[in-house]
Amino acid sequence: MSNKGLLFIVSGPAGSGKGTVVKELVDSHESIELSVSATTRTPRPGEINGVHYHFITRDEFENRIKNGEILEYTTYCDNYYGTPLKEVKQALAKGKDIILEIEVDGAMQVKKKMRGAVTIMLTPPDGKTLEMRLRSRGTEADDVIRWRLDRAKDELALMPKYDYSVVNEDGKAKECAELIYNIIKAEHAKTKHTKKIIKKFI
C-alpha cells in the first residue's frame, strides 16, 4: 500500500445504511478517518463540537467559502453543511485514508477539485427494500418518504459517474464495510501510487 492517504467518498440515498457502514469501517480500521463536517446549525443535545460537527457561524462559513477553505458544501433548512479542506489535507499528508460521507452533489464538487478522490455509491438491494427501511424508521410522514424515494432515483441516476457501487444487504453492514475496505486496499495497490516501491529497485 502507498504511504500517502487517499480520499474516499461514500454516497447513497437515505435508507442505504451508509452511516452504519461507514461507522463500522472506521471503527474497524485505525488507518481510516471520517471527515468531520462543518455546519451553521446549532448543536443538538449531546452533540460535541469537533466530534459530530464543527459548529461555526454563518459569516465564518461564507468567509471560508470565499477563501477556498471549504472542499464542498450544500444548504439544508437554511443552514450550511460542508467539508473543511484544511483538515482533509492534513490527514492525507499524515497517511490517513479519509472518508467523506456526503451527498451526490457534494461528491461531484469534490471530484472537480480533487481528481484523485475515489467515489463509492452505496445502495440497498432494491427499491422495495429501500422503501421498507424508510418506513420502518417510523419517524417520517408519507409525503416525506415519497420525496426520499424520488430523490433516491435522482441520486442513483448518477451512479455511472462513481468509481464503485456497493450493495448493502440487510443485516450485513460489517460485510459491506469490509468490501469497501478491500476497495481501499486495491486503490493503494494501483501502480500510480507505487512510485516509492519502484525507487527501491533503481
NUTIRO-603459 format. One line per field, with one value per atom (N, C-alpha, C, CB): residue in one letter; chain; x, y, z. Coordinates in steps of 0.001 Angstrom, whole numbers. Glycine has a CB too. Example, Ala and Ser with C-alpha at 12.3 -4.5 7.8 and 13.67 -1.06 7.14 Angstrom:
<sites>
residu <- A,A,A,A,S,S,S,S;
chaine <- A,A,A,A,A,A,A,A;
X <- 13190,12300,13200,11308,12850,13670,12900,14084;
Y <- -5690,-4500,-3300,-4473,-2250,-1060,30,-598;
Z <- 7800,7800,7800,9046,7080,7140,7870,5725;
</sites>
This chain:
<sites>
residu <- M,M,M,M,S,S,S,S,N,N,N,N,K,K,K,K,G,G,G,G,L,L,L,L,L,L,L,L,F,F,F,F,I,I,I,I,V,V,V,V,S,S,S,S,G,G,G,G,P,P,P,P,A,A,A,A,G,G,G,G,S,S,S,S,G,G,G,G,K,K,K,K,G,G,G,G,T,T,T,T,V,V,V,V,V,V,V,V,K,K,K,K,E,E,E,E,L,L,L,L,V,V,V,V,D,D,D,D,S,S,S,S,H,H,H,H,E,E,E,E,S,S,S,S,I,I,I,I,E,E,E,E,L,L,L,L,S,S,S,S,V,V,V,V,S,S,S,S,A,A,A,A,T,T,T,T,T,T,T,T,R,R,R,R,T,T,T,T,P,P,P,P,R,R,R,R,P,P,P,P,G,G,G,G,E,E,E,E,I,I,I,I,N,N,N,N,G,G,G,G,V,V,V,V,H,H,H,H,Y,Y,Y,Y,H,H,H,H,F,F,F,F,I,I,I,I,T,T,T,T,R,R,R,R,D,D,D,D,E,E,E,E,F,F,F,F,E,E,E,E,N,N,N,N,R,R,R,R,I,I,I,I,K,K,K,K,N,N,N,N,G,G,G,G,E,E,E,E,I,I,I,I,L,L,L,L,E,E,E,E,Y,Y,Y,Y,T,T,T,T,T,T,T,T,Y,Y,Y,Y,C,C,C,C,D,D,D,D,N,N,N,N,Y,Y,Y,Y,Y,Y,Y,Y,G,G,G,G,T,T,T,T,P,P,P,P,L,L,L,L,K,K,K,K,E,E,E,E,V,V,V,V,K,K,K,K,Q,Q,Q,Q,A,A,A,A,L,L,L,L,A,A,A,A,K,K,K,K,G,G,G,G,K,K,K,K,D,D,D,D,I,I,I,I,I,I,I,I,L,L,L,L,E,E,E,E,I,I,I,I,E,E,E,E,V,V,V,V,D,D,D,D,G,G,G,G,A,A,A,A,M,M,M,M,Q,Q,Q,Q,V,V,V,V,K,K,K,K,K,K,K,K,K,K,K,K,M,M,M,M,R,R,R,R,G,G,G,G,A,A,A,A,V,V,V,V,T,T,T,T,I,I,I,I,M,M,M,M,L,L,L,L,T,T,T,T,P,P,P,P,P,P,P,P,D,D,D,D,G,G,G,G,K,K,K,K,T,T,T,T,L,L,L,L,E,E,E,E,M,M,M,M,R,R,R,R,L,L,L,L,R,R,R,R,S,S,S,S,R,R,R,R,G,G,G,G,T,T,T,T,E,E,E,E,A,A,A,A,D,D,D,D,D,D,D,D,V,V,V,V,I,I,I,I,R,R,R,R,W,W,W,W,R,R,R,R,L,L,L,L,D,D,D,D,R,R,R,R,A,A,A,A,K,K,K,K,D,D,D,D,E,E,E,E,L,L,L,L,A,A,A,A,L,L,L,L,M,M,M,M,P,P,P,P,K,K,K,K,Y,Y,Y,Y,D,D,D,D,Y,Y,Y,Y,S,S,S,S,V,V,V,V,V,V,V,V,N,N,N,N,E,E,E,E,D,D,D,D,G,G,G,G,K,K,K,K,A,A,A,A,K,K,K,K,E,E,E,E,C,C,C,C,A,A,A,A,E,E,E,E,L,L,L,L,I,I,I,I,Y,Y,Y,Y,N,N,N,N,I,I,I,I,I,I,I,I,K,K,K,K,A,A,A,A,E,E,E,E,H,H,H,H,A,A,A,A,K,K,K,K,T,T,T,T,K,K,K,K,H,H,H,H,T,T,T,T,K,K,K,K,K,K,K,K,I,I,I,I,I,I,I,I,K,K,K,K,K,K,K,K,F,F,F,F,I,I,I,I;
chaine <- A,A,A,A,A,A,A,A,A,A,A,A,A,A,A,A,A,A,A,A,A,A,A,A,A,A,A,A,A,A,A,A,A,A,A,A,A,A,A,A,A,A,A,A,A,A,A,A,A,A,A,A,A,A,A,A,A,A,A,A,A,A,A,A,A,A,A,A,A,A,A,A,A,A,A,A,A,A,A,A,A,A,A,A,A,A,A,A,A,A,A,A,A,A,A,A,A,A,A,A,A,A,A,A,A,A,A,A,A,A,A,A,A,A,A,A,A,A,A,A,A,A,A,A,A,A,A,A,A,A,A,A,A,A,A,A,A,A,A,A,A,A,A,A,A,A,A,A,A,A,A,A,A,A,A,A,A,A,A,A,A,A,A,A,A,A,A,A,A,A,A,A,A,A,A,A,A,A,A,A,A,A,A,A,A,A,A,A,A,A,A,A,A,A,A,A,A,A,A,A,A,A,A,A,A,A,A,A,A,A,A,A,A,A,A,A,A,A,A,A,A,A,A,A,A,A,A,A,A,A,A,A,A,A,A,A,A,A,A,A,A,A,A,A,A,A,A,A,A,A,A,A,A,A,A,A,A,A,A,A,A,A,A,A,A,A,A,A,A,A,A,A,A,A,A,A,A,A,A,A,A,A,A,A,A,A,A,A,A,A,A,A,A,A,A,A,A,A,A,A,A,A,A,A,A,A,A,A,A,A,A,A,A,A,A,A,A,A,A,A,A,A,A,A,A,A,A,A,A,A,A,A,A,A,A,A,A,A,A,A,A,A,A,A,A,A,A,A,A,A,A,A,A,A,A,A,A,A,A,A,A,A,A,A,A,A,A,A,A,A,A,A,A,A,A,A,A,A,A,A,A,A,A,A,A,A,A,A,A,A,A,A,A,A,A,A,A,A,A,A,A,A,A,A,A,A,A,A,A,A,A,A,A,A,A,A,A,A,A,A,A,A,A,A,A,A,A,A,A,A,A,A,A,A,A,A,A,A,A,A,A,A,A,A,A,A,A,A,A,A,A,A,A,A,A,A,A,A,A,A,A,A,A,A,A,A,A,A,A,A,A,A,A,A,A,A,A,A,A,A,A,A,A,A,A,A,A,A,A,A,A,A,A,A,A,A,A,A,A,A,A,A,A,A,A,A,A,A,A,A,A,A,A,A,A,A,A,A,A,A,A,A,A,A,A,A,A,A,A,A,A,A,A,A,A,A,A,A,A,A,A,A,A,A,A,A,A,A,A,A,A,A,A,A,A,A,A,A,A,A,A,A,A,A,A,A,A,A,A,A,A,A,A,A,A,A,A,A,A,A,A,A,A,A,A,A,A,A,A,A,A,A,A,A,A,A,A,A,A,A,A,A,A,A,A,A,A,A,A,A,A,A,A,A,A,A,A,A,A,A,A,A,A,A,A,A,A,A,A,A,A,A,A,A,A,A,A,A,A,A,A,A,A,A,A,A,A,A,A,A,A,A,A,A,A,A,A,A,A,A,A,A,A,A,A,A,A,A,A,A,A,A,A,A,A,A,A,A,A,A,A,A,A,A,A,A,A,A,A,A,A,A,A,A,A,A,A,A,A,A,A,A,A,A,A,A,A,A,A,A,A,A,A,A,A,A,A,A,A,A,A,A,A,A,A,A,A,A,A,A,A,A,A,A,A,A,A,A,A,A,A,A,A,A,A,A,A,A,A,A,A,A,A,A,A,A,A,A,A,A,A,A,A,A,A,A,A,A,A,A,A,A,A,A,A,A,A,A,A,A,A,A,A,A,A,A,A,A,A,A,A,A,A,A,A,A,A,A,A,A,A,A,A,A,A,A,A,A;
X <- 839,0,872,-948,389,1135,1110,570,2129,2228,1304,3648,995,134,-1325,352,-2089,-3506,-4272,-4104,-5376,-6244,-7613,-6377,-8291,-9598,-10701,-9698,-11634,-12753,-14073,-12698,-14995,-16322,-17336,-16651,-18166,-19251,-20569,-19150,-21349,-22670,-23719,-22735,-24957,-26052,-27333,-25768,-28444,-29728,-30053,-30842,-30921,-31407,-32005,-32455,-31579,-32037,-31025,-33328,-29928,-28896,-28048,-27999,-28083,-27316,-25887,-27319,-25617,-24230,-23638,-24142,-24453,-23944,-23466,-25007,-24257,-23910,-22675,-25085,-22622,-21499,-20204,-21787,-20267,-19068,-18561,-19362,-19453,-19042,-18344,-20255,-18882,-18271,-16880,-19147,-16747,-15468,-14425,-15651,-14796,-13864,-13500,-14474,-14477,-14221,-13315,-15533,-13339,-12584,-11166,-13320,-10871,-9568,-9008,-9689,-7932,-7351,-6769,-6280,-6447,-5842,-6867,-5133,-8151,-9224,-9881,-10270,-10099,-10675,-11905,-9642,-12927,-14125,-13978,-15409,-14125,-14036,-15210,-14011,-14917,-15953,-16407,-15437,-17676,-18211,-18390,-19539,-18475,-18795,-20247,-17826,-20898,-22285,-22584,-23252,-23596,-24019,-25221,-24356,-25736,-26875,-26407,-27628,-27319,-26971,-26824,-28044,-25964,-25784,-27052,-24626,-27307,-28403,-27906,-28979,-28803,-28382,-27477,-29598,-26331,-25390,-24336,-26132,-24504,-23521,-22317,-24156,-21122,-19875,-19183,-18947,-18796,-18094,-16760,-17863,-16529,-15304,-15405,-14193,-16475,-16686,-17816,-17009,-18981,-20120,-20102,-21444,-19811,-19662,-18707,-21041,-18189,-17562,-18674,-16313,-19117,-20212,-19642,-21056,-19952,-19427,-20563,-18317,-20288,-21317,-21495,-20958,-22603,-22879,-21838,-24294,-21462,-20455,-19123,-20263,-18733,-17470,-17511,-17146,-18634,-18770,-18647,-20125,-19342,-19313,-17933,-20349,-17229,-15851,-14947,-15304,-15170,-14372,-14641,-14672,-15886,-16210,-15450,-17736,-15493,-14809,-13307,-15086,-12739,-11293,-10858,-10824,-11812,-11484,-11138,-10359,-11650,-11326,-12366,-11174,-13404,-14436,-14368,-15862,-14135,-13963,-15264,-13441,-16364,-17689,-18703,-17977,-19859,-20889,-22267,-20586,-23262,-24645,-25434,-25238,-26686,-27558,-28768,-28003,-29206,-30385,-31075,-29996,-32371,-33147,-32464,-33337,-31967,-31349,-30048,-32312,-29416,-28112,-27094,-28203,-25856,-24769,-24225,-23645,-23836,-23117,-21970,-24073,-20774,-19669,-18457,-19279,-17455,-16231,-15064,-15919,-14471,-13292,-12103,-12921,-11497,-10412,-9126,-10143,-8825,-7562,-7419,-7464,-8479,-8415,-8208,-9680,-8847,-8699,-7258,-9652,-6687,-5314,-4314,-4947,-4531,-3623,-3643,-3995,-4829,-4955,-4339,-6424,-4557,-3988,-2465,-4492,-1913,-465,142,-102,-635,-180,-340,-943,-863,-1023,-2358,37,-3281,-4619,-5498,-5269,-6255,-7290,-8518,-7635,-9075,-10194,-11477,-9915,-12544,-13862,-14737,-14510,-15317,-16333,-17680,-16055,-18545,-19893,-20817,-20376,-20960,-21661,-22628,-20661,-23505,-24498,-23848,-25625,-24616,-24074,-23627,-25108,-24348,-23969,-22577,-25009,-22347,-21036,-19953,-21079,-20294,-19321,-18833,-19934,-19756,-19375,-18497,-20631,-18745,-17900,-16479,-18478,-16360,-15042,-14276,-15176,-14957,-14293,-13653,-15290,-14284,-13743,-12495,-14807,-12460,-11359,-10211,-11869,-10533,-9505,-9689,-9586,-8965,-9180,-8794,-8400,-8016,-7643,-8687,-6347,-9758,-10803,-11468,-11857,-11711,-12349,-13792,-11559,-14736,-16151,-16818,-16884,-17606,-18309,-19785,-17688,-20646,-22089,-22619,-22817,-23204,-23787,-25287,-23508,-25782,-27198,-27836,-27367,-29153,-29881,-30033,-31279,-30477,-30607,-31580,-31051,-32676,-33691,-34607,-34514,-35497,-36397,-37360,-37173,-37811,-38740,-38077,-39231,-36824,-36085,-35851,-34744,-35541,-35329,-36580,-34931,-37727,-38972,-39269,-40149,-39026,-39278,-38395,-39033,-37124,-36214,-36681,-34793,-37100,-37550,-38803,-37822,-39722,-40980,-40764,-42021,-39786,-39550,-38999,-38586,-38484,-37992,-39136,-37268,-40273,-41448,-41315,-41743,-40449,-40204,-40641,-38740,-41089,-41396,-42769,-40327,-43413,-44731,-44617,-45422,-45758,-45769,-45216,-47182,-45552,-45089,-43567,-45763,-42986,-41525,-40882,-41105,-41475,-40947,-41009,-41735,-42113,-42231,-41171,-43636,-40919,-39887,-38520,-39868,-38252,-36954,-36795,-36806,-37866,-37811,-37554,-39115,-38198,-37957,-36529,-38958,-36074,-34710,-33699,-34475,-34013,-33131,-32940,-33693,-33994,-33888,-32917,-35269,-33006,-32099,-30651,-32510,-30466,-29115,-28521,-29132,-29316,-28823,-28576,-29811,-29231,-29000,-27574,-30002,-26922,-25540,-24520,-25298,-24995,-24086,-23004,-24877,-23297,-22233,-21056,-22813,-21265,-20177,-19290,-20751,-19710,-18951,-17978,-19905,-16942,-15943,-16401,-14638,-17152,-17608,-19054,-16698,-19728,-21048,-21020,-22201,-21590,-21594,-23010,-20598,-23511,-24862,-24794,-25525,-25611,-25680,-26911,-25720,-26692,-27778,-28233,-27337,-29462,-29985,-29166,-31469,-28781,-28060,-26621,-28770,-26060,-24697,-23824,-24709,-23992,-23200,-21705,-23660,-21376,-19965,-19328,-19821,-20039,-19522,-19397,-20442,-20353,-20331,-19133,-21640,-18877,-17730,-16418,-17725,-16322,-15104,-14908,-15147,-15999,-15889,-15325,-17271,-15796,-15259,-13786,-16065,-13424,-12016,-11159,-11861,-11691,-10965,-10776,-11717,-11766,-11634,-10505,-12969,-10458,-9404,-8035,-9598,-7886,-6599,-6244,-6637,-7228,-6980,-6536,-8244,-7130,-6744,-5295,-7675,-4879,-3494,-2527,-3309,-2990,-2122,-1998,-2628,-2746,-2645,-1243,-3725,-743,646,905,1007,-102,119,469,-1126,213,530,1781,-646,2510,3609,4984,3374,5160,6450,7562,6345,7236,8263,8777,7712,7906,8349,9323,7145,9031,9894,11293,9267,11339,12624,13548,12394,12977,13780,14619,12878,14226,14916,15778,13898,15873,16639,17981,15811;
Y <- -1199,0,1246,7,2330,3572,4210,4531,5083,5715,6918,6137,7547,8726,8302,9610,9057,8744,9066,9489,8394,8620,9093,7332,9806,10372,9528,11838,9084,8266,8951,6851,8881,9460,8335,10512,8288,7315,8081,6415,7813,8423,7327,9330,7723,6761,7410,5499,6972,7555,7281,7020,8081,7827,6426,8900,5629,4249,3253,4115,3762,2860,2284,3598,2935,2449,2939,973,4034,4488,4896,5650,5506,5897,4706,6636,3640,2425,1755,1448,1683,1024,1805,866,3103,3930,3852,5395,3861,3738,2408,3873,1345,27,23,-1034,668,740,1490,1416,2660,3499,2844,4896,2242,1594,376,1181,-257,-1500,-1277,-2386,-85,150,1511,72,1492,2717,3633,2372,3083,3884,4742,2982,4554,5263,6263,4273,7464,8537,9089,9659,9400,10029,11535,9534,12235,13691,14276,14254,15258,15930,17169,16311,17218,18328,19575,17936,20714,21975,22331,23122,22995,23402,24697,22291,25397,26633,26406,27698,25189,24951,24849,23670,25024,24948,23484,25661,23213,21820,21272,21735,19996,19303,18731,18179,18402,17847,16635,17464,16673,15559,15697,14303,16615,16793,17583,17506,17154,17761,18437,16705,19691,20432,19750,21892,19530,18874,17371,19238,16824,15368,15041,14803,15607,15374,16351,15504,17603,18651,19708,19283,20531,21784,22831,22150,23336,24299,25714,24149,26380,27720,28650,27689,29944,30919,30975,32311,31542,31684,32580,32259,33668,34574,33859,35799,33063,32339,31319,31647,30627,29632,30311,28884,31417,32114,32683,33234,33117,33583,32439,34226,31269,30104,29719,28913,29839,29558,30515,29675,31805,32825,32589,34219,32092,31876,30508,32047,29736,28421,27400,28535,27588,26700,25602,27504,25589,24552,23693,25180,22403,21491,21301,20139,21151,21021,21480,19544,21932,22366,22334,23773,22387,22459,23198,21035,23504,24123,23228,25551,23180,22388,23081,20909,23341,24056,25363,23165,26077,27396,27345,28313,26183,26058,25502,25155,25939,25406,24117,26449,23191,21980,21811,20700,21529,21381,20714,22719,20455,19765,20739,18611,20947,21815,21207,22053,21976,21478,21237,22456,22117,22043,20715,23197,20299,19066,17855,18894,17875,16762,16662,16936,17776,17770,17350,19151,17813,17454,15957,18216,15381,13948,13117,13572,13521,12800,12837,13403,13991,14141,13239,15591,12933,12055,10578,12362,10293,8905,8297,8078,9109,8619,8589,9501,7523,7498,8204,6019,9107,9915,9501,11405,9347,9046,10297,7843,10697,11738,11057,12827,11150,10592,11743,9898,11949,13130,12776,14169,13725,13535,13630,14573,13251,13198,14562,12625,15626,16967,17330,18022,17056,17320,16455,17100,15214,14299,14815,12905,15343,15877,17121,16212,17915,19081,18647,19913,17617,17141,16565,16087,15830,15215,16266,14376,17434,18506,19130,19586,19162,19825,18884,20460,17623,16642,15406,16273,15387,14340,12946,14669,12871,11558,10940,11647,11671,11153,9928,12243,8937,7690,7693,6414,7498,7599,6236,8492,6036,4762,5058,3966,4457,4606,3397,4766,3644,2575,2508,2802,1310,1162,33,898,112,-1038,-2062,-613,-3277,-4301,-3918,-5599,-3225,-2867,-1795,-4116,-1288,-219,-628,263,-1865,-2348,-2334,-3768,-2776,-2787,-1365,-3519,-464,930,1521,1751,1309,1847,1227,1592,-62,-739,-158,-2254,108,690,2078,767,2869,4228,4201,5019,3314,3241,2636,2415,1746,1085,2046,-83,3179,4168,4735,5298,4887,5416,6862,4582,7607,8998,10014,9193,9546,10483,10204,10408,11267,11161,10578,12537,10137,9507,10424,9086,11716,12621,12783,13986,12733,12818,11543,13043,10413,9138,9109,7942,9572,9612,10525,10086,11663,12584,11910,13878,11172,10490,9415,9856,8719,7694,8313,6889,9448,10161,10686,11327,11197,11706,10580,12369,9399,8249,7921,7030,8052,7789,8760,7889,10025,11039,10757,12448,10348,10063,8847,9834,7792,6564,6746,5430,7729,8016,8504,9059,8992,9467,8355,10598,7144,6029,5842,4750,6009,5837,6801,6015,7890,8845,8412,10236,7385,6895,5795,6368,5602,4582,3182,4893,3083,1779,1878,1269,743,630,-589,511,-428,-1496,-1657,-1192,-2881,-3162,-3513,-4312,-2836,-3089,-3935,-1756,-5240,-6167,-5995,-7623,-6329,-6229,-7094,-6649,-6495,-7229,-7561,-8469,-6942,-7265,-6023,-7991,-5108,-3877,-4173,-2943,-5154,-5491,-6009,-6532,-6893,-7432,-6323,-8559,-5414,-4294,-3392,-3489,-3130,-2308,-2959,-2068,-4271,-4975,-4933,-6426,-4947,-4829,-3455,-5049,-2426,-1087,-1024,-18,-1693,-1722,-2411,-2436,-3443,-4111,-3168,-5384,-2335,-1323,-356,-550,56,972,345,1352,-917,-1601,-1717,-2997,-1994,-2128,-796,-2638,301,1619,1937,2705,1557,1790,957,1470,-175,-1060,-662,-2464,332,780,1333,1857,1077,1437,2934,957,3767,5221,5651,5979,4780,5094,4368,4747,3691,2827,3293,1409,4597,5115,4857,6605,4931,4709,3281,5034,2335,937,771,-8,1402,1300,1852,2053,2970,3612,2689,4899,1739,817,-117,-3,-247,-1183,-466,-2072,849,1612,2074,2833;
Z <- 0,0,0,1218,-603,-622,752,-1672,1024,2333,2477,2590,1378,1420,1523,172,2315,2436,1172,3593,991,-161,316,-1016,-561,-234,-864,-714,-28,-493,-152,132,-1075,-885,-888,-1988,143,200,163,1483,-871,-1016,-1088,-2275,-948,-1053,-604,-225,-1132,-731,727,-1606,1302,2652,2692,3090,3662,3726,3169,2985,2623,2101,3231,1095,4392,5532,5564,5538,4849,4748,6095,3790,6976,8288,9092,9061,9093,9829,9240,9828,7919,7250,7455,5751,7300,7468,8904,7087,9881,11284,11523,12222,10958,11077,10463,10409,9319,8613,9432,7253,9934,10692,12031,10931,12698,13987,13846,14635,12677,12475,11960,11514,11446,10814,11234,9271,11995,12534,11459,13525,10304,9241,8504,8255,8829,8137,9079,7588,8576,9381,8684,9631,9459,8912,9035,9641,7928,7946,8731,6506,9592,10368,9602,11793,9278,8506,9371,7873,8710,9379,9069,8927,10003,9787,10535,10235,10052,10717,11630,9681,11662,12554,13994,12150,14925,16342,16764,17207,17732,18195,18832,19203,18594,19258,20584,18352,21494,22782,22608,23612,23270,23200,22121,22984,21183,20121,20633,18913,20212,20667,19494,21314,19699,18663,18336,19105,17050,16607,16536,17505,17103,17051,16081,18464,16332,15440,14263,16216,14552,13541,14074,13169,13158,13541,13463,12606,14593,14617,14497,15920,13386,13145,12725,12063,12736,12372,10861,12914,10450,9014,8347,8791,9015,8449,8255,9356,9255,9152,8023,10471,7887,6822,5458,6937,5280,3991,3692,3972,4739,4536,4103,5818,4680,4286,2834,5208,2413,1010,98,761,432,-382,-443,177,660,727,217,2139,-313,-846,207,-1787,1434,2542,2766,3797,1932,2017,760,2188,951,-186,-946,289,-224,-831,199,-1303,-291,656,18,1171,881,442,1513,176,1214,2216,2439,1772,3689,4054,5219,4426,5054,6085,6484,7330,5476,5663,6449,6363,6513,7158,6172,8406,6318,5506,6123,5359,5250,5645,4646,5672,5145,4206,4823,3666,3981,4382,4433,3419,5610,5709,4958,7192,4085,3249,4044,2124,4983,5724,6457,6721,7162,7935,7039,8756,5870,4927,4445,3725,4039,3531,4607,2992,5834,6930,7204,8200,7227,7491,6369,7672,5134,3992,4044,2663,4417,4490,5561,4768,6597,7676,7325,8951,6142,5711,6053,6305,6530,6853,5597,7943,5454,4414,4976,3965,4200,4663,3955,4434,4749,4213,4320,4963,3213,3218,3006,2115,3984,3855,3454,5203,2152,1651,528,1163,214,-831,-2214,-694,-3228,-4592,-5097,-5538,-4720,-5181,-4663,-4715,-3386,-2800,-3413,-1309,-3705,-4306,-5658,-4468,-6449,-7759,-7603,-8589,-6571,-6296,-5971,-5136,-5130,-4716,-5901,-3610,-6767,-7918,-8824,-8717,-8906,-9746,-9120,-9979,-7779,-7078,-6739,-5816,-6476,-6103,-6972,-4575,-8062,-9074,-8602,-10314,-7535,-7037,-6122,-6317,-5853,-4966,-5587,-4673,-4747,-5193,-4680,-4675,-5581,-5221,-5170,-6209,-4123,-3903,-3656,-2696,-4431,-4246,-3490,-5612,-2333,-1527,-1797,-10,-2062,-2396,-1588,-3900,-1379,-850,-1971,-275,-1671,-2718,-3828,-2104,-3477,-4473,-3899,-4906,-4749,-4337,-3235,-5514,-3267,-2243,-870,-2583,-820,440,937,273,13,381,1027,-850,405,962,2329,-3,2470,3743,4844,3608,4518,5506,5936,4941,4981,5299,6169,4009,5845,6610,7993,5843,8111,9407,10451,9234,10014,10963,11808,10224,11161,11847,12284,13033,11604,12009,10962,12305,9808,8726,8130,7634,7692,7081,5674,7039,5138,3812,2723,3450,2799,1749,1778,1896,2980,3101,2552,4583,2865,2352,830,2939,264,-1200,-1798,-1621,-1122,-1606,-1571,-761,-495,-376,-1455,1025,-1768,-2812,-4184,-2837,-4444,-5708,-5761,-5877,-4630,-4538,-4764,-3167,-4256,-4427,-5908,-3682,-6690,-8129,-8793,-8796,-8374,-8930,-8533,-8456,-7279,-6792,-7498,-5275,-7615,-8240,-9732,-8016,-10335,-11750,-11996,-12248,-10938,-11051,-10813,-10066,-10575,-10287,-11351,-10152,-12647,-13654,-13484,-15034,-12765,-12522,-11353,-12249,-10612,-9471,-9913,-8376,-9117,-9442,-9064,-8742,-7961,-7476,-7003,-6332,-7042,-6410,-5495,-7484,-4310,-3309,-2784,-2144,-2773,-2278,-803,-3082,-4,1434,1735,2237,1859,2162,3611,1905,3890,5256,6213,5299,7341,8370,8040,8658,6991,6584,6485,5257,7444,7434,7578,8560,8408,8615,7333,9725,6649,5383,4337,4857,4342,3405,3684,3492,4967,5347,4913,6861,5040,4644,3133,5126,2393,937,571,259,1255,998,1388,1772,2484,2889,1829,4243,1205,117,-1073,-329,-1324,-2381,-2037,-2575,-768,-324,-529,1155,-146,-317,-1793,330,-2625,-4064,-4662,-4786,-4194,-4704,-4350,-4143,-3149,-2752,-3592,-1268,-4088,-4853,-6317,-4760,-6745,-8135,-8395,-8451,-9575,-9882,-9784,-11265,-9975,-9885,-8463,-10361,-7478,-6089,-5585,-5210,-6476,-6015,-6493,-6485,-6715,-7171,-6158,-7448,-4857,-3831,-3854,-2446,-4203,-4303,-5456,-4487,-6582,-7759,-7460,-8950,-6706,-6396,-5609,-5608,-4868,-4068,-4945,-3153,-6214,-7112,-8158,-7816,-8039,-9014,-8397,-9510;
</sites>
